[in-house]
Structure formats: C-alpha cells, structure tokens
Amino acid sequence: PPGRRVQNSRLGPTPPRLLSEEEYRLQGEVETQKALAELRNVCQSPEFSAWNTVSRIQSPKRFADFVGGASHVTPHEVSAHEREFGLESLSIDEQLFEEDDDDDEEEE
C-alpha cells in the first residue's frame, strides 16, 4: 500500500545491524583471504607485467614467493603483531585495569 511507503520514508532508513567482534574478525579473515587469492591470480595471468612490478618493489623474492603461494606475512611480522595486538596486549590491559581497581579501593 502507498500509505505504508510514505510512513517508512518519514522514519528514515533502518540502520544496518552492527557486527559482533567475532563476526568482524571472521569477515576480515575471509575477505583478506579472498583478496590475496585474487591478487595471486592477477599476478599469475599472462597480461601481468612481472618485470615492471618486480623492478618497483623492495623484496622481489618475497613477492615471487607470495605469488607462488607463500604467506603474505613473515613469522617475525606475525609475532610482532601478536605482541602489539594479541593476547599478550590484552592481558597487559587487564592488569592495568586491575591496578586501577585496586587504587580505587584504597581511596575509599
């Protein structure tokens, strides 16, 4: 019915449902893997100018390994990321909050 459309347009669009943290993480992993596979396919196509690309990048061997199927990150990069953003950093944050809680109790 036309009346219903008018009413909905007055209310405005329905905001999209926000992702949970787990859904966000999973979507990031899935989309990253799809994009990396697409990049490998482009780099392996006959139209791709490998020499032109290799001449402009810092680590040609690493790039060649990636195109051949190797990981896009090194073990060192993985451990650095985990140190900065992984479980270790979460436990440090928790310790900071616990210390803050202890300070609050002492003031009372």
C-alpha positions in Angstrom: 0.0 0.0 0.0 1.2 3.5 -0.8 0.5 4.8 2.7 3.0 2.4 4.2 5.8 3.6 1.9 5.2 7.2 3.0 5.3 6.2 6.6 8.6 4.3 6.2 10.2 7.2 4.3 9.4 9.5 7.1 11.0 7.2 9.6 14.2 7.1 7.5 16.3 4.1 6.6 16.7 1.3 9.0 20.3 1.4 10.4 22.3 -1.7 9.4 22.9 -4.4 12.1 26.3 -4.0 13.6 28.7 -7.0 13.6 29.8 -8.6 16.8 33.6 -8.5 17.4 33.8 -12.2 16.4 31.8 -11.6 13.2 34.0 -8.6 12.3 37.2 -10.7 12.9 35.9 -13.6 10.8 34.7 -11.3 8.0 38.1 -9.7 7.9 39.9 -13.0 7.7 37.6 -14.3 4.9 37.8 -11.1 2.8 41.6 -10.9 3.3 42.0 -14.5 2.0 39.7 -13.7 -1.0 41.6 -10.6 -1.8 45.0 -12.3 -1.5 43.8 -15.1 -3.8 42.5 -12.6 -6.3 45.9 -10.7 -6.2 47.8 -14.0 -6.8 45.5 -14.8 -9.8 46.2 -11.4 -11.3 49.9 -11.7 -10.8 49.9 -15.1 -12.5 47.9 -14.0 -15.5 49.7 -13.6 -18.9 48.7 -9.9 -19.1 50.6 -9.2 -15.8 53.9 -7.3 -16.3 56.1 -9.1 -13.8 59.3 -7.4 -14.7 57.7 -3.9 -14.4 56.3 -4.8 -11.0 59.4 -6.5 -9.6 61.5 -3.5 -10.6 59.4 -1.3 -8.3 59.2 -3.4 -5.2 61.6 -3.7 -2.2 61.6 -7.5 -1.9 61.3 -9.3 -5.3 62.0 -12.7 -3.8 59.3 -12.3 -1.1 56.8 -11.2 -3.8 57.7 -14.2 -6.0 57.2 -16.5 -3.0 53.8 -14.9 -2.3 52.7 -15.3 -5.9 53.8 -18.9 -5.7 51.6 -19.5 -2.7 53.7 -18.5 0.4 52.2 -16.4 3.2 51.9 -12.7 2.7 53.4 -12.1 6.2 56.6 -13.4 7.7 56.8 -15.2 11.1 58.6 -12.2 12.5 55.7 -9.9 11.4 53.2 -12.3 12.9 54.9 -12.3 16.3 55.3 -8.5 16.3 51.6 -8.2 15.5 50.7 -10.6 18.3 52.9 -8.7 20.8 51.2 -5.5 19.9 47.6 -6.6 19.3 47.3 -10.2 20.5 46.5 -11.9 23.8 49.7 -10.5 25.4 48.5 -6.9 25.0 45.0 -7.9 26.2 46.5 -9.3 29.4 48.5 -6.2 29.9 45.4 -4.0 29.5 43.6 -6.2 32.1 46.5 -5.8 34.5 46.3 -2.0 34.1 42.6 -2.1 34.8 43.1 -4.4 37.8 45.7 -2.0 39.2 43.3 0.9 38.7 40.6 -1.0 40.6 43.0 -1.6 43.5 43.8 2.1 43.6 40.1 2.9 43.8 39.5 0.5 46.7 42.4 2.0 48.7 41.0 5.5 48.4 37.7 4.5 50.0 
